Amino acid sequence: MTESLKENEAAHQPVNGELASEEGLVAIRWDERGLIPAIVQDALSKEVLTLAYMNEESLQRTLSSGETWFWSRSRQELWHKGATSGNTQQVQAIRYDCDQDALLVQVIPAGPACHTGAYSCFSGELKLAGRDQASEEWTTEEAEKAGLAAQGLDRSVTRGADRFRILSVLEEVIARRDAERPEGAYTTYLFERGLDKILKKVGEETAEVIIAAKNHSADELRYEASDLLFHLLVLLREQKLPLDDVLAELDRRHNK
């Protein structure tokens, strides 16, 4: 603990104190207003959706209902996320930080998190000096439709330590499409047509991978395999199965 934290220890004593956790009872440290910041994260894509505040009652309602409840600092009242919009958030886990004065709430959202209709409240970005922005061009509709084989994709994102970054990128794009459902987007079309359509596309792309392999065409196989990976990520999102769980399963098998 730093000296500054030690000096402020008395000012951050827990109010009405303890919640059960896997480690036992946890003393939540509310601020002087009786609030604690809650970072809301998509449990599947790991995208940060919003930052809100909870008081003791809203946290207890969240724990008992399985959906997010917050305290509105502007309206000075409790609010149930999605009560009027329908964009509820099903809580998968709630974690606390080392100082027990901040929460990470992992959810499966039923729609956009932001009041503007955006998937995440954190949609703006400040440019960092010296950072090459060209690698972000994968967010075009071409990238969405063609997956990893998108025309114009900066190949540097698939090399070195970031060689699998595009999978996380596509997972986030698919999650955004699922929440926002923009008109005309290919992934919106898939989600709105439902599971049977998504399964049909996975089946079609699997067959095309087989044909490409039989043709001994590296270009064709690369393109069709990319389409298959993209549609498989759409299927995982529709089934609420994180890509992390698939990777963890591969890791378990490798370590046997």
N, C-alpha and C positions, 0 to 999 in steps of 0.2 A: 504494500500500500504506500502511495506517495505521501510526502509530508503534508501537501495541501489537502489530501483526503483525510489524513489523520486530524488535521486542525478543524475540518468541517464535520467530523464524525458526529458531534452532538447535534448539529443542525439537520442531520439526515436520519434520525432515529425512526424506526418503523412506527406507523400509526395503525392501531387495531390489527395488527400484526401478522398472523401466520397462515400459510396455505400449505396443503399437502403436496409433496412431490415425490419422485422416486427416491430421493436422498433423505426424505423425512419432511419435517416442517420447515418452511422457508419464510423468513421475515421479510416481507416486501417493504421497500423503503419508499414511501410516498413523499412527494415534495411538500413544501409549505402550504400548498393549496389542496393537498390530499390527492394529487394526481400522479400518474406514472406514464411516460411515453410508451406507446405501443407501435412497433414497426410491423406492418402487415406485409407478408411475403407470400407469393404464389407457391404452394407446396410442390407443384409439379415443375414449373419452369425456373423457380428460384428468383424470379423478378420481384423487386420491391414494389409494392402496389401503393402504399400510402403510409403516412405517419399520423397517428391519432393519439388521443389521450384517454386513459381509463381512470375512474375512481374505484373505490372498493366495491360499490354496488354494481357498476358496469362489468367489472372483472368477474364478480360472482355470477352475474347473469350470463356472461360468456361461457363460463365453466359449466353452468347447469344446463344451458340451452344448446350448446354446441355451435352457436352462431355468434358473430362479433357484435358486441355492444360497446359504445364509447360514451364519453362525457364531452358535450359540446361546450367549449370555453366561451364561444360567442353568444350562444343562446342560454347557457347555464342550465342545461337539462340533459338527461339521458337520451341517447338515440341508438336505435337498432338499425344497423347497416342493412339497407335493402327493404326496410319496412314499407316504404312507398314506391320505390323504383323496381323492386323485385330482384335487385342485384345483391343478393345475400352472399355471405361468406361462410362456408362450412369449415369450422376449425378442425385442423388435423393435429396440431401440437402447439403448446405455448412454452417458450423457453425464457429464462431470465438471465441477465448478464452477471458478471462476477461481483458487481457491487449491489445487485438485487434492486437496482433503481431504473431498469429499462426492461421491456418485454419484446420478444420476437414472436409474433403470432403467425403461424403457418396455416394457410387456408386454401380451399378450393373455391374460387369465385364463381358465382352464377351469372356474371356479367361484368361490365366495367367497374373499376374501383373509384374512378374520378367522377365528380359531379358534371364534368364537361362531356362525359361519354367516352373518355379515353380509358384504355385498359389499365394504365398506371397514372398516378398523379405526377410521377417523375418523368414527364415526356420531353421537357426542355433539356438542353445540354449546353454547357459552357465549353468552348474550345480551349484545349491546352496548347501552349506554345510548343511548336516543334513536332506536334503529333500529326501524322499523315491520316487524313480523313478518308482517303480513297478506298480503304478497305471496308468502309461501311456501305458500299454500293450494292451489297447483296440484298438490301431491303426492297429492291424493286420488284414489280410483279413478275418479271422474268425469273428472278431468283426464287420466288415463291412457287412458281409453276414447275420449274425445272430442277429445284433442289440444288444439289451440289454441282450439277452440270450447267448452272446458269451462265449465259453469255456475259462477259465482262467481269466475272468474279475475280477479284485480286488474288492471284495464286499465292501471295505471300502469307495469307491467313491459313493456308493448309500446310505450312512448313514449320519445322523446328518444334519448339515447345507449344506452339499454338496450332498444331496440325489437326486437332480435333475441335478447335474452337467453333467451327462452322456448325457443328451439331448443336451446341448450346445456343448459337445464334438462331438457327432454324426453330429450335424448340421455343424460344422466346417469341419469334414472329408468329408461330402457329398459336401460341397462347394468346397473343394480342388479337389475332383474327377471331379466335373463339369468343373472346370477351366483347369485342367491338362490332363484329359482323359487318364490316364495310361493304356496301353494295358494289357488286362487280368483281370482288376479289375471289379468286379460285378456291381458296381455303374456306371462305364463307359458304360458297356453294356446296362444298363437301360436308361441312357441319350441318347445314340446313337440310340436305338430303338425307343425312342420318347414317347410322351404322352400316346398313346394307350397302349403301353406295360406297362408303369408305372401304369396306371389305372387298367389294367388287374391284375397286381400283388396286388394292393390294394384290389381289389375285391376278389381275391383268398384268401388272408390272412384274410380278414373279414369273409369269409365263414369258414375258418379253426378255427378262434376264436369261432365262433358259435358252430361248431362241438365239439371242446374241452370242451366248457362249458356244452354242452348236455351230454358229457361223464363223467362229474364231475371229471376231471383229472386236479389237480392243476399244475402238471409238464407240461402237454401238453398245458394248457391254458397260463401259464407263457411264454413258448417258442413261441407260436403262437401270443400272444399279443405283444411280443417283435418284431417279424417280422412285424406285422402290423404297429407299431409305426415307425420302421425304414423306411418302404416303404412310409408311410405318410409323413415323413420328406423329402424323395426324391421328392415326389409330390409337396410339398410346395416350394422346391427349383426350380423345373421345372416351377412352376407357378409364381415365383418371389414374393412369399408371406412370409414375415418373421415369424418365430415362435413367436416372440414378439407380433405380431398383434393378433395371436390366443389367447395367454395368456392374452392380454389386453381385448379381447372380453369376455373371461371367467370372468375377473375381473369386467367388466361392468355389466355382468349379476348377479354376486354375490352381487354387491352393489345396485341393484335395490330394 
